[in-house]
């Protein structure tokens, strides 16, 4: 049975976390259930339980079970070139980042959480141009980072196998779906899987439907959200919008992901600004050897299709998204969940239609 849940980022004592929710985790579970959702992904375990207290984790598991919610957890990043940015994981391992990761894997598996979110880098919005993603770190070509990541994943594999767990690599801003598939197949699909993010794939010139079909055999989790696309000097501006209000073909996409039982929404709040797809820059094209011209053409079609909706007053224009989503995080989630249920033919919970934000037909063609 398909279930729809929420991705939750928790505050960190070490760094700002955009979109973090300060509510205590047990109360978050209550709020998720009250919102009519079916589960939650907490990212990451180091923020959720800094000492990996087994008593607290068992209590969290028991509360999720009592509410009928699925519970997914995430762990640290797996790119050795950026793990110094996560000192809390090394602290958990008593000076070893590897041991810290192993401790989190074991703690999560002990409460039955065995598909563990992770990613291969960070996104740093304050850095200029392509350098906002770790794909373009000046000290290491991306090929070197991928090779180091694969070696690190191989070192984690024995712990993952011993605990019956997988790391589910996100289609993140720094890595393509082709590269993730190669990592999964090289290290082993028994210890690696995919978290499919429907919006991030655009950053690499990938059509989400084509990308979903590439990763579908290994996809264990999702980050679902829609996008609005506009041309800009370096290529495209990508804005995050609720599922159903952007350019993604959700019936086709969910069909491609039909084997995934837990569909987790990653909401964007009012502070979420655009991300540039630098497809007009030679450095971007040179860094994407797997680039498919047919997918770029499909994205261009989606840009034109969204522009036509704006012109017809059927979708909000760039100004509506420019300073961040006009939706609250809760409304972004509720609108997305309602649309996903409609597409899947699932019943709507009570109150699902009482939402803020835009309503169909209220857009200005000049917005």
C-alpha positions, 0 to 999 in steps of 0.5 A: 500500500502506498503511503505519503509522509513528510521529510523533516529537518531538525535544528543543528547546534553546529550550523544553520539548517534551512527549513528546520523544525524546532518542535520536539520529535515526539510532538512532530509525530503527533502533528504529522498524524494530525495532518493526515500523513502516513509517516516521517523521515527525520534527517539526520540521526545526529540531530535527532539523537545526538548521543544515539540514546537507545531509550529515546530511539525506542520511545520514538519507534514505539510512538510512531508505531502507536500512531500508525506512522512509518519512520525513516531516518537519515545518517551523515554524508558519504563524500570524504572530501566534505565530511570535515563539515560534519564533525558531530559524526566523527565525534560519535565515532570517537575520532573516526568518521567511519565509526560514527557512521557505523554507530548510526547505522547500528542505532537505526537498525536496532529500531527497525529503520534500515533504509537510511537517507544519505547524500554525497555533498552539500549545497551552499547557496552563498557561494557563487555560480556552480561553486554552490555545489560540491561537484565543483570543489576547487580542491578535487575534481568530481571524478576524484570525489566519486572515487573516494565516495565509492571507497568509503561506501565499500568500507561501510558495506560490512556494517550495512550487511551485518545490520540488514541496512541500506544507505539510500543515496539522494539524487542531490544537487551535486550528483547525477542519477547516472552516477548514483546508479553506477555507485549502487551497482558497483558497491551492491544494491543489497547495501545501497539504494536511491532516494529519488528527489524529483526537483534536484534532477533538473539541476543536472539537465535531467528530465524527472520522468527519465531520471525516475525510470533510471533509478526506479529499480533501486529506489527505496525512498523519495523527496517529492516536490514540483518545480516552476522553470524560467529562463535566466542568463546562465540557463534556467531558474528552478523554483520549488512548488507544491506537487501539481502546481509545476511542470512535472507529469505526476501520473507518469512519474508516480507510475515509474515509481510504482514499486516505492511504498513510502512517498515522502514529500520534502516541502519548501517554506517561504525562505526557499529561493530559486536555484540556477541550472547552469546549462548555458555555461561550458563548465557545466556541460563539460562536467556532465558527460552523461548529458542527454540532449533529448532530456534537455529538449524535454526540459525546454518544452516544460519551460515553454509549457509553464510560460504558456500557463502563466500567460493564460493566468493558470499559473503564478509567474516568476514574481510570485516565487522570486522571494520564496514560496508564497506557501507556508511549509504546512500548506506546501505539504498539504497541497502536495499530499492532496495532489499525490492522493488524487493521482494515486486514487487514494482517499483524502483525510478530513480537512485536506481541502482547507488550505491557504496559498494560491487557488486555481484561476486567481493568477495574473497573466502579468505576474 
